[in-house]
Amino acid sequence: MKISHKRKVQFKLNKRVKATSPARQRPVKTQPVAAAKPAPAAAPAAASVSVSLTPKQQQVLDIVQANPEGINPKGIGLAAGQEDSKAASWATGALKKLTEEGVVERVQVASNKVIYKAC
């Protein structure tokens, strides 16, 4: 095996390992969000006024607020009238923006299950 080929293979392997390493994955908020939750009682109303939302984000927020026990992205998409195969991907963009703004809380139920709740 040529040295240059071996270097290329090693470089590709290292690149793939770095991309999938646990240190690079997004952290999941669990305890800090739960501790800060009771303090702001009127935060959702103030946050929705001060944050400019698109119609899609507003629709997703209304669906999440209608389900106080939490709802998954596919359920949000189906409630909005999307097809079964496109429901989850339709809602994820709006949910990402809403979680960044602090209007919606992301809760990881199992290793691959996530639900969203209104703050």
VMD Tcl script that builds the backbone (N, CA, C; Angstrom):
set m [mol new atoms 357]
animate dup $m
set s [atomselect $m all]
$s set {name element resname resid chain x y z} {
  {N N MET 1 A 0.850 -1.177 0.000}
  {CA C MET 1 A 0.000 0.000 0.000}
  {C C MET 1 A 0.895 1.239 0.000}
  {N N LYS 2 A 0.562 2.172 -0.837}
  {CA C LYS 2 A 1.359 3.385 -0.901}
  {C C LYS 2 A 1.132 4.236 0.335}
  {N N ILE 3 A 2.137 4.970 0.707}
  {CA C ILE 3 A 2.059 5.830 1.887}
  {C C ILE 3 A 1.005 6.919 1.699}
  {N N SER 4 A 0.943 7.509 0.514}
  {CA C SER 4 A -0.033 8.593 0.293}
  {C C SER 4 A -1.462 8.078 0.416}
  {N N HIS 5 A -1.714 6.877 -0.087}
  {CA C HIS 5 A -3.045 6.301 0.044}
  {C C HIS 5 A -3.377 6.018 1.507}
  {N N LYS 6 A -2.382 5.516 2.226}
  {CA C LYS 6 A -2.579 5.209 3.633}
  {C C LYS 6 A -2.891 6.483 4.432}
  {N N ARG 7 A -2.213 7.581 4.105}
  {CA C ARG 7 A -2.491 8.860 4.770}
  {C C ARG 7 A -3.905 9.338 4.498}
  {N N LYS 8 A -4.343 9.203 3.252}
  {CA C LYS 8 A -5.694 9.636 2.897}
  {C C LYS 8 A -6.745 8.824 3.655}
  {N N VAL 9 A -6.531 7.533 3.739}
  {CA C VAL 9 A -7.473 6.673 4.456}
  {C C VAL 9 A -7.508 7.050 5.935}
  {N N GLN 10 A -6.350 7.240 6.531}
  {CA C GLN 10 A -6.298 7.620 7.936}
  {C C GLN 10 A -6.958 8.976 8.170}
  {N N PHE 11 A -6.759 9.912 7.263}
  {CA C PHE 11 A -7.359 11.236 7.380}
  {C C PHE 11 A -8.887 11.136 7.333}
  {N N LYS 12 A -9.404 10.329 6.419}
  {CA C LYS 12 A -10.855 10.157 6.312}
  {C C LYS 12 A -11.429 9.507 7.568}
  {N N LEU 13 A -10.720 8.525 8.106}
  {CA C LEU 13 A -11.182 7.874 9.326}
  {C C LEU 13 A -11.194 8.851 10.498}
  {N N ASN 14 A -10.144 9.644 10.650}
  {CA C ASN 14 A -10.090 10.618 11.728}
  {C C ASN 14 A -11.169 11.672 11.574}
  {N N LYS 15 A -11.449 12.070 10.356}
  {CA C LYS 15 A -12.480 13.070 10.096}
  {C C LYS 15 A -13.849 12.537 10.523}
  {N N ARG 16 A -14.131 11.289 10.200}
  {CA C ARG 16 A -15.413 10.691 10.553}
  {C C ARG 16 A -15.532 10.499 12.061}
  {N N VAL 17 A -14.468 10.130 12.718}
  {CA C VAL 17 A -14.490 9.927 14.165}
  {C C VAL 17 A -14.743 11.244 14.879}
  {N N LYS 18 A -14.116 12.320 14.417}
  {CA C LYS 18 A -14.323 13.622 15.041}
  {C C LYS 18 A -15.760 14.084 14.893}
  {N N ALA 19 A -16.371 13.827 13.750}
  {CA C ALA 19 A -17.742 14.283 13.512}
  {C C ALA 19 A -18.748 13.535 14.367}
  {N N THR 20 A -18.472 12.288 14.726}
  {CA C THR 20 A -19.434 11.501 15.482}
  {C C THR 20 A -19.069 11.343 16.948}
  {N N SER 21 A -18.038 12.018 17.401}
  {CA C SER 21 A -17.640 11.866 18.795}
  {C C SER 21 A -18.679 12.520 19.711}
  {N N PRO 22 A -18.904 11.983 20.914}
  {CA C PRO 22 A -19.919 12.514 21.821}
  {C C PRO 22 A -19.632 13.943 22.272}
  {N N ALA 23 A -18.383 14.364 22.240}
  {CA C ALA 23 A -18.045 15.714 22.674}
  {C C ALA 23 A -18.604 16.767 21.714}
  {N N ARG 24 A -18.833 16.412 20.470}
  {CA C ARG 24 A -19.320 17.366 19.486}
  {C C ARG 24 A -20.845 17.391 19.401}
  {N N GLN 25 A -21.519 16.475 20.033}
  {CA C GLN 25 A -22.972 16.451 19.967}
  {C C GLN 25 A -23.549 17.543 20.843}
  {N N ARG 26 A -24.774 17.950 20.535}
  {CA C ARG 26 A -25.421 19.012 21.280}
  {C C ARG 26 A -25.759 18.541 22.685}
  {N N PRO 27 A -25.546 19.371 23.671}
  {CA C PRO 27 A -25.928 18.993 25.026}
  {C C PRO 27 A -27.458 19.057 25.187}
  {N N VAL 28 A -27.979 18.170 25.996}
  {CA C VAL 28 A -29.415 18.139 26.250}
  {C C VAL 28 A -29.671 18.809 27.587}
  {N N LYS 29 A -30.579 19.760 27.596}
  {CA C LYS 29 A -30.898 20.470 28.829}
  {C C LYS 29 A -31.834 19.616 29.674}
  {N N THR 30 A -31.418 19.328 30.905}
  {CA C THR 30 A -32.282 18.533 31.775}
  {C C THR 30 A -32.528 19.254 33.089}
  {N N GLN 31 A -31.569 19.318 33.971}
  {CA C GLN 31 A -31.764 19.891 35.296}
  {C C GLN 31 A -31.824 21.417 35.328}
  {N N PRO 32 A -30.921 22.166 34.658}
  {CA C PRO 32 A -30.963 23.613 34.772}
  {C C PRO 32 A -32.288 24.214 34.305}
  {N N VAL 33 A -32.887 23.639 33.291}
  {CA C VAL 33 A -34.156 24.153 32.796}
  {C C VAL 33 A -35.258 23.896 33.816}
  {N N ALA 34 A -35.242 22.724 34.457}
  {CA C ALA 34 A -36.265 22.397 35.433}
  {C C ALA 34 A -36.155 23.297 36.666}
  {N N ALA 35 A -34.953 23.684 37.038}
  {CA C ALA 35 A -34.768 24.548 38.195}
  {C C ALA 35 A -35.247 25.969 37.902}
  {N N ALA 36 A -35.090 26.439 36.676}
  {CA C ALA 36 A -35.476 27.804 36.324}
  {C C ALA 36 A -36.942 27.902 35.917}
  {N N LYS 37 A -37.615 26.791 35.771}
  {CA C LYS 37 A -38.989 26.767 35.275}
  {C C LYS 37 A -39.999 27.457 36.194}
  {N N PRO 38 A -40.035 27.223 37.518}
  {CA C PRO 38 A -41.071 27.825 38.346}
  {C C PRO 38 A -40.958 29.345 38.493}
  {N N ALA 39 A -39.775 29.911 38.407}
  {CA C ALA 39 A -39.591 31.331 38.674}
  {C C ALA 39 A -40.339 32.252 37.698}
  {N N PRO 40 A -40.160 32.135 36.367}
  {CA C PRO 40 A -40.858 33.065 35.482}
  {C C PRO 40 A -42.285 32.605 35.194}
  {N N ALA 41 A -43.256 33.148 35.902}
  {CA C ALA 41 A -44.637 32.740 35.726}
  {C C ALA 41 A -45.256 33.377 34.482}
  {N N ALA 42 A -44.948 34.629 34.201}
  {CA C ALA 42 A -45.539 35.313 33.062}
  {C C ALA 42 A -44.577 35.389 31.880}
  {N N ALA 43 A -43.548 34.575 31.852}
  {CA C ALA 43 A -42.550 34.629 30.793}
  {C C ALA 43 A -43.101 34.240 29.415}
  {N N PRO 44 A -43.976 33.213 29.266}
  {CA C PRO 44 A -44.439 32.865 27.927}
  {C C PRO 44 A -45.201 33.996 27.250}
  {N N ALA 45 A -46.015 34.714 27.980}
  {CA C ALA 45 A -46.754 35.804 27.374}
  {C C ALA 45 A -45.811 36.937 26.980}
  {N N ALA 46 A -44.851 37.246 27.833}
  {CA C ALA 46 A -43.904 38.313 27.529}
  {C C ALA 46 A -42.965 37.898 26.401}
  {N N ALA 47 A -42.568 36.624 26.374}
  {CA C ALA 47 A -41.643 36.164 25.347}
  {C C ALA 47 A -42.306 36.156 23.974}
  {N N SER 48 A -43.575 35.770 23.900}
  {CA C SER 48 A -44.234 35.727 22.609}
  {C C SER 48 A -44.487 37.136 22.074}
  {N N VAL 49 A -44.604 38.122 22.947}
  {CA C VAL 49 A -44.804 39.496 22.505}
  {C C VAL 49 A -43.494 40.089 22.009}
  {N N SER 50 A -42.405 39.890 22.756}
  {CA C SER 50 A -41.130 40.502 22.404}
  {C C SER 50 A -40.432 39.772 21.261}
  {N N VAL 51 A -40.735 38.501 21.034}
  {CA C VAL 51 A -40.103 37.726 19.980}
  {C C VAL 51 A -41.004 37.764 18.746}
  {N N SER 52 A -40.438 38.139 17.609}
  {CA C SER 52 A -41.229 38.142 16.385}
  {C C SER 52 A -41.229 36.736 15.800}
  {N N LEU 53 A -42.412 36.168 15.663}
  {CA C LEU 53 A -42.559 34.805 15.180}
  {C C LEU 53 A -43.189 34.804 13.796}
  {N N THR 54 A -42.762 33.862 12.981}
  {CA C THR 54 A -43.391 33.676 11.683}
  {C C THR 54 A -44.725 32.973 11.893}
  {N N PRO 55 A -45.613 32.982 10.908}
  {CA C PRO 55 A -46.903 32.283 11.068}
  {C C PRO 55 A -46.742 30.796 11.380}
  {N N LYS 56 A -45.745 30.158 10.779}
  {CA C LYS 56 A -45.500 28.740 11.043}
  {C C LYS 56 A -45.063 28.533 12.484}
  {N N GLN 57 A -44.151 29.382 12.982}
  {CA C GLN 57 A -43.699 29.272 14.360}
  {C C GLN 57 A -44.840 29.536 15.327}
  {N N GLN 58 A -45.703 30.486 15.004}
  {CA C GLN 58 A -46.854 30.783 15.858}
  {C C GLN 58 A -47.811 29.593 15.895}
  {N N GLN 59 A -48.011 28.949 14.747}
  {CA C GLN 59 A -48.880 27.779 14.681}
  {C C GLN 59 A -48.306 26.634 15.526}
  {N N VAL 60 A -47.003 26.413 15.424}
  {CA C VAL 60 A -46.355 25.359 16.216}
  {C C VAL 60 A -46.456 25.689 17.701}
  {N N LEU 61 A -46.255 26.954 18.059}
  {CA C LEU 61 A -46.353 27.365 19.462}
  {C C LEU 61 A -47.763 27.144 19.998}
  {N N ASP 62 A -48.785 27.445 19.214}
  {CA C ASP 62 A -50.168 27.229 19.648}
  {C C ASP 62 A -50.449 25.748 19.882}
  {N N ILE 63 A -49.911 24.891 19.014}
  {CA C ILE 63 A -50.112 23.444 19.162}
  {C C ILE 63 A -49.408 22.934 20.421}
  {N N VAL 64 A -48.201 23.427 20.682}
  {CA C VAL 64 A -47.453 22.995 21.871}
  {C C VAL 64 A -48.168 23.473 23.138}
  {N N GLN 65 A -48.677 24.696 23.128}
  {CA C GLN 65 A -49.385 25.216 24.301}
  {C C GLN 65 A -50.705 24.490 24.531}
  {N N ALA 66 A -51.308 23.955 23.482}
  {CA C ALA 66 A -52.555 23.204 23.630}
  {C C ALA 66 A -52.323 21.829 24.248}
  {N N ASN 67 A -51.083 21.366 24.279}
  {CA C ASN 67 A -50.740 20.062 24.847}
  {C C ASN 67 A -49.810 20.259 26.035}
  {N N PRO 68 A -50.331 20.503 27.229}
  {CA C PRO 68 A -49.474 20.790 28.387}
  {C C PRO 68 A -48.628 19.598 28.836}
  {N N GLU 69 A -49.029 18.367 28.520}
  {CA C GLU 69 A -48.240 17.207 28.931}
  {C C GLU 69 A -47.048 16.978 28.022}
  {N N GLY 70 A -46.996 17.654 26.876}
  {CA C GLY 70 A -45.882 17.544 25.941}
  {C C GLY 70 A -46.309 16.838 24.673}
  {N N ILE 71 A -45.622 17.145 23.587}
  {CA C ILE 71 A -45.962 16.553 22.297}
  {C C ILE 71 A -44.678 16.408 21.489}
  {N N ASN 72 A -44.611 15.352 20.677}
  {CA C ASN 72 A -43.421 15.123 19.857}
  {C C ASN 72 A -43.556 15.857 18.521}
  {N N PRO 73 A -42.461 16.025 17.779}
  {CA C PRO 73 A -42.525 16.771 16.523}
  {C C PRO 73 A -43.489 16.183 15.499}
  {N N LYS 74 A -43.591 14.864 15.442}
  {CA C LYS 74 A -44.514 14.255 14.493}
  {C C LYS 74 A -45.955 14.585 14.858}
  {N N GLY 75 A -46.259 14.580 16.143}
  {CA C GLY 75 A -47.604 14.950 16.587}
  {C C GLY 75 A -47.939 16.392 16.259}
  {N N ILE 76 A -46.943 17.272 16.358}
  {CA C ILE 76 A -47.160 18.680 16.025}
  {C C ILE 76 A -47.465 18.820 14.541}
  {N N GLY 77 A -46.688 18.128 13.704}
  {CA C GLY 77 A -46.909 18.189 12.264}
  {C C GLY 77 A -48.260 17.624 11.861}
  {N N LEU 78 A -48.656 16.524 12.492}
  {CA C LEU 78 A -49.959 15.940 12.176}
  {C C LEU 78 A -51.091 16.846 12.624}
  {N N ALA 79 A -50.936 17.502 13.771}
  {CA C ALA 79 A -51.959 18.430 14.249}
  {C C ALA 79 A -52.076 19.650 13.339}
  {N N ALA 80 A -50.977 19.987 12.654}
  {CA C ALA 80 A -50.989 21.121 11.734}
  {C C ALA 80 A -51.526 20.736 10.362}
  {N N GLY 81 A -51.795 19.457 10.145}
  {CA C GLY 81 A -52.389 19.022 8.887}
  {C C GLY 81 A -51.378 18.561 7.851}
  {N N GLN 82 A -50.181 18.216 8.264}
  {CA C GLN 82 A -49.160 17.741 7.330}
  {C C GLN 82 A -49.325 16.242 7.079}
  {N N GLU 83 A -48.670 15.772 6.019}
  {CA C GLU 83 A -48.690 14.341 5.715}
  {C C GLU 83 A -47.919 13.570 6.776}
  {N N ASP 84 A -48.212 12.283 6.881}
  {CA C ASP 84 A -47.582 11.444 7.894}
  {C C ASP 84 A -46.066 11.369 7.704}
  {N N SER 85 A -45.606 11.295 6.452}
  {CA C SER 85 A -44.175 11.151 6.203}
  {C C SER 85 A -43.402 12.450 6.382}
  {N N LYS 86 A -44.058 13.608 6.278}
  {CA C LYS 86 A -43.378 14.899 6.365}
  {C C LYS 86 A -43.638 15.638 7.668}
  {N N ALA 87 A -44.428 15.067 8.556}
  {CA C ALA 87 A -44.894 15.791 9.735}
  {C C ALA 87 A -43.761 16.219 10.660}
  {N N ALA 88 A -42.851 15.325 10.989}
  {CA C ALA 88 A -41.785 15.644 11.938}
  {C C ALA 88 A -40.803 16.659 11.366}
  {N N SER 89 A -40.416 16.495 10.125}
  {CA C SER 89 A -39.451 17.418 9.533}
  {C C SER 89 A -40.056 18.801 9.328}
  {N N TRP 90 A -41.358 18.873 9.139}
  {CA C TRP 90 A -42.028 20.167 8.981}
  {C C TRP 90 A -41.926 20.990 10.259}
  {N N ALA 91 A -42.030 20.346 11.404}
  {CA C ALA 91 A -42.081 21.063 12.675}
  {C C ALA 91 A -40.708 21.359 13.270}
  {N N THR 92 A -39.670 20.655 12.872}
  {CA C THR 92 A -38.386 20.781 13.559}
  {C C THR 92 A -37.738 22.156 13.407}
  {N N GLY 93 A -37.872 22.782 12.274}
  {CA C GLY 93 A -37.277 24.106 12.085}
  {C C GLY 93 A -37.864 25.142 13.018}
  {N N ALA 94 A -39.181 25.143 13.124}
  {CA C ALA 94 A -39.850 26.086 14.017}
  {C C ALA 94 A -39.553 25.757 15.477}
  {N N LEU 95 A -39.489 24.478 15.806}
  {CA C LEU 95 A -39.200 24.086 17.184}
  {C C LEU 95 A -37.791 24.496 17.598}
  {N N LYS 96 A -36.849 24.426 16.679}
  {CA C LYS 96 A -35.477 24.828 16.992}
  {C C LYS 96 A -35.427 26.309 17.351}
  {N N LYS 97 A -36.094 27.134 16.577}
  {CA C LYS 97 A -36.119 28.576 16.838}
  {C C LYS 97 A -36.830 28.868 18.167}
  {N N LEU 98 A -37.937 28.177 18.419}
  {CA C LEU 98 A -38.696 28.413 19.652}
  {C C LEU 98 A -37.906 27.980 20.887}
  {N N THR 99 A -37.115 26.913 20.789}
  {CA C THR 99 A -36.302 26.499 21.938}
  {C C THR 99 A -35.153 27.466 22.172}
  {N N GLU 100 A -34.583 28.015 21.098}
  {CA C GLU 100 A -33.515 29.006 21.258}
  {C C GLU 100 A -34.032 30.267 21.934}
  {N N GLU 101 A -35.264 30.644 21.635}
  {CA C GLU 101 A -35.863 31.839 22.230}
  {C C GLU 101 A -36.341 31.588 23.660}
  {N N GLY 102 A -36.452 30.335 24.056}
  {CA C GLY 102 A -36.874 30.002 25.412}
  {C C GLY 102 A -38.380 29.938 25.598}
  {N N VAL 103 A -39.119 29.895 24.517}
  {CA C VAL 103 A -40.574 29.832 24.595}
  {C C VAL 103 A -41.039 28.397 24.791}
  {N N VAL 104 A -40.285 27.446 24.212}
  {CA C VAL 104 A -40.628 26.030 24.278}
  {C C VAL 104 A -39.463 25.297 24.921}
  {N N GLU 105 A -39.780 24.307 25.746}
  {CA C GLU 105 A -38.762 23.514 26.441}
  {C C GLU 105 A -38.645 22.147 25.786}
  {N N ARG 106 A -37.408 21.708 25.544}
  {CA C ARG 106 A -37.149 20.398 24.946}
  {C C ARG 106 A -36.841 19.419 26.064}
  {N N VAL 107 A -37.604 18.322 26.142}
  {CA C VAL 107 A -37.422 17.317 27.177}
  {C C VAL 107 A -37.124 15.992 26.503}
  {N N GLN 108 A -35.990 15.374 26.872}
  {CA C GLN 108 A -35.624 14.086 26.307}
  {C C GLN 108 A -36.170 12.995 27.219}
  {N N VAL 109 A -37.128 12.211 26.698}
  {CA C VAL 109 A -37.799 11.185 27.486}
  {C C VAL 109 A -36.950 9.923 27.536}
  {N N ALA 110 A -36.587 9.402 26.400}
  {CA C ALA 110 A -35.732 8.215 26.323}
  {C C ALA 110 A -34.500 8.597 25.510}
  {N N SER 111 A -33.697 7.609 25.152}
  {CA C SER 111 A -32.463 7.926 24.432}
  {C C SER 111 A -32.734 8.570 23.080}
  {N N ASN 112 A -33.834 8.198 22.429}
  {CA C ASN 112 A -34.132 8.782 21.122}
  {C C ASN 112 A -35.526 9.408 21.057}
  {N N LYS 113 A -36.181 9.599 22.177}
  {CA C LYS 113 A -37.512 10.205 22.220}
  {C C LYS 113 A -37.422 11.599 22.812}
  {N N VAL 114 A -38.026 12.561 22.133}
  {CA C VAL 114 A -38.008 13.953 22.592}
  {C C VAL 114 A -39.422 14.487 22.532}
  {N N ILE 115 A -39.816 15.216 23.577}
  {CA C ILE 115 A -41.098 15.906 23.554}
  {C C ILE 115 A -40.840 17.387 23.840}
  {N N TYR 116 A -41.778 18.213 23.444}
  {CA C TYR 116 A -41.658 19.651 23.640}
  {C C TYR 116 A -42.821 20.118 24.495}
  {N N LYS 117 A -42.511 20.994 25.449}
  {CA C LYS 117 A -43.518 21.561 26.351}
  {C C LYS 117 A -43.393 23.073 26.339}
  {N N ALA 118 A -44.503 23.751 26.550}
  {CA C ALA 118 A -44.470 25.211 26.654}
  {C C ALA 118 A -43.898 25.576 28.023}
  {N N CYS 119 A -43.061 26.584 28.054}
  {CA C CYS 119 A -42.435 27.017 29.316}
  {C C CYS 119 A -43.430 27.787 30.161}
}
mol reanalyze $m
mol bondsrecalc $m
mol representation Tube
mol addrep $m
